[in-house]
Amino acid sequence: MFLALWEFEVKPGCEKRFLRAYGPEGDWAKLFRKDANYQETRLLHDPEHPAIFLTLDFWASRQAYDSFMATHAAEYEELDAAGKELTLRERKIGWYERLGP
């Protein structure tokens, strides 16, 4: 299992649009679903910092994720550019892999 973890600070007034784009049924998940190795997207919200959200994108493996990114780079860049209109800041927290069985 591989996890891509991102943190976003959403612009005031853009929260609903952000949820539609980055949530489990959003534009990103729709793009990722083009690959059978994509598992799911989870969206977390920090109630103490209302503008802060985390996205967790789960894949079968790092290799599957990298392959998807290479194949769908143009579509990814297009969605990423649209997302910049909704956020003040975006930060890659990291790429994580499951240890053990």
N, C-alpha and C positions, 0 to 999 in steps of 0.2 A: 504494500500500500504506500502511496506517495501523496503528500499534501502540499499544496501551494497556499501559503498564508499571507494575506495582504491586510493592511490597515488603511482606512480612509477617514478623512475629516470632510464631512459633507457641508456644502454651503447652506446657509439658512434659507429655508423655503424650497429646497431641492430634495427634501427627504423622501417624499412619495415617488418622485421620478427615479431617485437612486434605488429605492426598494424594487421598483419595477424592472430596472436594468440589472441589478446585482443579486437579487433574491433567487431562491431555488427554482423558480419558474421564469426567471428573467432572461434578458437577451444573452448574457454570458453563458448561462446554463444551456440555452438553446443551441448556441454555437458549439459548446463542448459535447453536447449529445450527438453530434455528428460522428463521434468516435466511440466505438464499443468499449474502450478501456476507461472511459470517463465513468465515475461512480456517482458522485453527487456534489452539490454545492450547499454549504450552510452559511447563513448570514447571522452574525452576532452583533448585538447593540450594547453599548455601555450606558446603563441608566444614570450613572453619575456624571457622564460627559456626553450629552445627547447628540452631539455631532459626530461621535466616533463609532465606526462600524468595522467589523472584521469579516472578511470573506475567507472561507475554507473550501478549497476545491480539491476533491479526492479523486485519485486516479489509481489504476491498477499498479503502475510502476513509474519511476522517473523516466525510463526509456519511452514508455507510451506517451507521457506528457511531452517530452522533447520532440518526438515524432509528430505529434499533433501540432505543436507550435510551428515546426518547420513547414508542414503542409498547409496550415491555415494562417500564415503570418499576415497576409493582407487583410483578412476578415478581422483578425485580432486587433491590428493597428486601427482599423476603422472604429471598432467598438471602444477601444481605449481613448481615441481622440474625442468621441462623443461623451465619454465619462468624465473627461477633464472639465467639461462645462458644469458638472454637478459637484465637483469637489474642490476644496482648498488645498488638500494635500493627499498624496498617495504614497504609501511606504511598503516595500516588500519586507515583510518580517522574516521570511525564510522559506526554504524548501526542506521538508521533513520526510523521512522514511521510517516505516515501522521496523522495529528490531524484533528478532525472534520469529517464532512460527505464526 
